[in-house]
Amino acid sequence: MSVRFPIPIVEAGQAAFYIAQDKGYYSAEHLDVQFQMGSRELNPVKTVATGQDAFGVLGGPDTLLVARSKGQPLKAIAVLHRNSNFSCLLTLQSSGITKLEQLKGKKIGFNYGHISTDVLHSLLRRQHIPYTEVDAGFDYNQLIAHRIDAEWAFTVTAGLDLPAKGVAVNIISPAD
C-alpha cells in the first residue's frame, strides 16, 4: 500500500509514520506500507484521485476542502492537523511584515502544483490583497535573498528549519 506525503523531503511532520513502521505497527496488521515523497507532479490529491496511491497525507482540512470543491473524490479518514496552521506565508523578520494586509502590492512566492497554494490564493483573494505572484517552488532562497517579500511554506518545515539555520522569520497563518 502506497502513502504519498505532500512534500519532497522527510521532515518532522512524517515522523509518526516512520516510527510506526519501525515499531512494526503496520506489519502487525499485515500492511506493507510504502512511503512516497510528494512533488509538483506527484501531490497526494492527484495521486490518490488517480489511484496511483492508496492514501495521501494532506496539509490540513483546508486542503481536502479545496480538493473536494474541485470535484476530487477524496475522503478523510483522520485529521492530523486540526486547523490551517500547517500551510502559511513566511516573511523575513527584518521586513517587519507580520500581517496579511501588509502584503498588498508585494511579491509572494508559491509552490505551483501543491494544493495548499490554492488555499493561500483563496485567502488573499477573499481579503482583497493584490500581489505579484512568483514561482518559488520548495526553495526559500528567493525569500532569503530579498527578491520576494513573502513565501508559501509549511509551519513544520520552513517555519522550523529556517530559524534553526539562523534565518529569523514571521509566520502569517491562515487560521489567524
C-alpha positions as CSV (number, residue, x, y, z in Angstrom):
1,M,0.0,0.0,0.0
2,S,1.4,3.3,-1.1
3,V,1.1,6.5,1.1
4,R,2.0,9.9,-0.6
5,F,3.4,12.7,1.5
6,P,2.8,16.3,0.5
7,I,6.4,17.4,0.2
8,P,9.6,16.1,-1.5
9,I,11.6,15.8,1.7
10,V,11.2,13.9,5.1
11,E,10.5,16.3,7.9
12,A,9.1,16.3,11.4
13,G,5.5,16.0,10.1
14,Q,6.2,12.5,8.8
15,A,8.0,11.2,12.0
16,A,5.0,9.4,13.4
17,F,4.5,7.4,10.2
18,Y,8.2,6.2,10.2
19,I,8.1,5.5,13.9
20,A,5.0,3.3,13.4
21,Q,6.8,1.5,10.6
22,D,10.0,1.0,12.7
23,K,7.9,-0.4,15.6
24,G,6.2,-2.9,13.3
25,Y,2.7,-1.5,13.8
26,Y,1.8,-1.8,10.1
27,S,3.2,-5.3,9.7
28,A,1.3,-6.4,12.8
29,E,-1.8,-5.5,10.8
30,H,-0.5,-7.3,7.7
31,L,0.0,-4.0,5.9
32,D,3.0,-3.5,3.5
33,V,3.3,0.3,3.6
34,Q,5.5,2.2,1.2
35,F,6.0,5.9,1.7
36,Q,6.3,8.2,-1.4
37,M,7.5,11.8,-1.4
38,G,5.3,14.4,-3.0
39,S,6.3,16.9,-5.7
40,R,4.6,19.3,-8.1
41,E,3.7,16.5,-10.3
42,L,3.1,13.9,-7.6
43,N,1.0,15.6,-4.9
44,P,-1.3,13.5,-2.8
45,V,-4.5,14.9,-4.2
46,K,-3.6,13.9,-7.7
47,T,-2.0,10.5,-6.9
48,V,-4.8,9.3,-4.7
49,A,-7.6,10.6,-7.1
50,T,-6.0,8.7,-10.0
51,G,-5.4,5.5,-7.9
52,Q,-1.6,5.8,-8.0
53,D,-1.5,5.8,-4.2
54,A,-4.0,4.3,-1.7
55,F,-3.6,7.1,0.8
56,G,-2.3,10.7,0.9
57,V,-1.2,12.9,3.7
58,L,-2.6,16.4,3.0
59,G,-1.6,19.7,4.6
60,G,-4.7,20.0,6.6
61,P,-8.5,20.0,6.4
62,D,-8.4,23.1,4.2
63,T,-6.5,21.2,1.5
64,L,-9.2,18.5,1.5
65,L,-11.9,21.1,1.2
66,V,-10.3,22.8,-1.8
67,A,-9.8,19.4,-3.5
68,R,-13.4,18.4,-2.9
69,S,-14.6,21.8,-4.2
70,K,-12.7,21.0,-7.4
71,G,-14.5,17.7,-7.8
72,Q,-11.9,15.3,-6.4
73,P,-13.5,12.2,-5.0
74,L,-11.4,12.1,-1.8
75,K,-12.5,11.2,1.8
76,A,-10.7,12.0,5.0
77,I,-10.1,9.1,7.4
78,A,-8.1,11.1,10.0
79,V,-7.2,14.7,10.8
80,L,-3.6,15.2,11.8
81,H,-3.7,19.0,11.7
82,R,-6.7,20.5,13.4
83,N,-6.6,23.8,11.6
84,S,-5.0,25.7,8.8
85,N,-1.7,26.4,10.6
86,F,0.1,23.8,8.5
87,S,0.5,25.9,5.5
88,C,1.3,29.6,6.0
89,L,3.1,32.6,4.5
90,L,6.6,33.4,5.7
91,T,8.3,36.8,5.7
92,L,11.7,37.7,6.9
93,Q,11.6,39.2,10.4
94,S,13.7,42.1,9.2
95,S,10.9,43.0,6.7
96,G,8.5,44.0,9.5
97,I,5.7,42.3,7.6
98,T,3.6,40.4,10.2
99,K,0.0,40.8,8.9
100,L,-1.7,39.7,5.7
101,E,-2.8,43.3,4.8
102,Q,0.9,44.3,4.8
103,L,1.3,42.1,1.7
104,K,-0.6,44.5,-0.5
105,G,1.4,45.1,-3.7
106,K,4.2,42.8,-2.5
107,K,5.9,39.8,-4.3
108,I,4.8,36.4,-2.9
109,G,6.4,33.1,-3.8
110,F,4.3,30.0,-4.3
111,N,5.0,26.3,-4.9
112,Y,2.9,25.7,-8.0
113,G,1.2,22.4,-8.1
114,H,0.7,22.0,-4.4
115,I,-2.9,22.3,-3.4
116,S,-2.1,24.3,-0.3
117,T,-1.2,27.1,-2.7
118,D,-4.9,27.2,-3.6
119,V,-5.8,27.8,0.0
120,L,-3.5,30.8,0.2
121,H,-4.6,32.1,-3.1
122,S,-8.2,32.0,-1.9
123,L,-7.3,33.7,1.4
124,L,-5.5,36.5,-0.4
125,R,-8.4,37.0,-2.8
126,R,-11.0,36.9,0.0
127,Q,-9.1,39.6,1.9
128,H,-8.7,41.7,-1.3
129,I,-4.9,41.6,-1.2
130,P,-3.3,42.5,-4.6
131,Y,0.1,40.9,-5.0
132,T,2.6,39.8,-7.6
133,E,3.0,36.0,-7.8
134,V,6.3,34.3,-8.2
135,D,7.1,30.6,-8.7
136,A,9.4,29.9,-5.8
137,G,9.0,26.1,-5.7
138,F,10.1,24.4,-2.5
139,D,13.1,26.6,-2.1
140,Y,13.4,29.6,0.2
141,N,16.5,31.3,-1.5
142,Q,14.4,34.0,-3.1
143,L,12.9,35.0,0.2
144,I,16.3,34.9,2.0
145,A,17.9,37.0,-0.8
146,H,15.0,39.6,-0.5
147,R,13.9,39.0,-4.1
148,I,10.4,38.3,-2.8
149,D,8.6,39.7,0.2
150,A,6.8,36.5,1.4
151,E,6.7,32.9,0.6
152,W,4.4,29.9,0.9
153,A,5.6,27.4,3.5
154,F,4.7,24.7,5.9
155,T,4.9,25.7,9.5
156,V,6.5,22.3,10.3
157,T,9.2,22.6,7.7
158,A,10.5,26.1,6.8
159,G,8.8,27.6,9.8
160,L,11.1,25.5,12.0
161,D,14.1,24.8,9.7
162,L,14.8,28.4,8.7
163,P,15.0,29.7,12.3
164,A,17.2,26.7,13.1
165,K,19.6,27.9,10.3
166,G,19.7,31.4,11.7
167,V,17.0,32.9,9.4
168,A,14.5,34.8,11.5
169,V,11.0,34.7,10.1
170,N,7.5,35.8,10.7
171,I,4.6,33.4,10.2
172,I,1.3,34.6,8.8
173,S,-1.2,31.9,9.5
174,P,-4.5,31.4,7.6
175,A,-6.0,30.5,10.9
176,D,-5.3,34.0,12.2
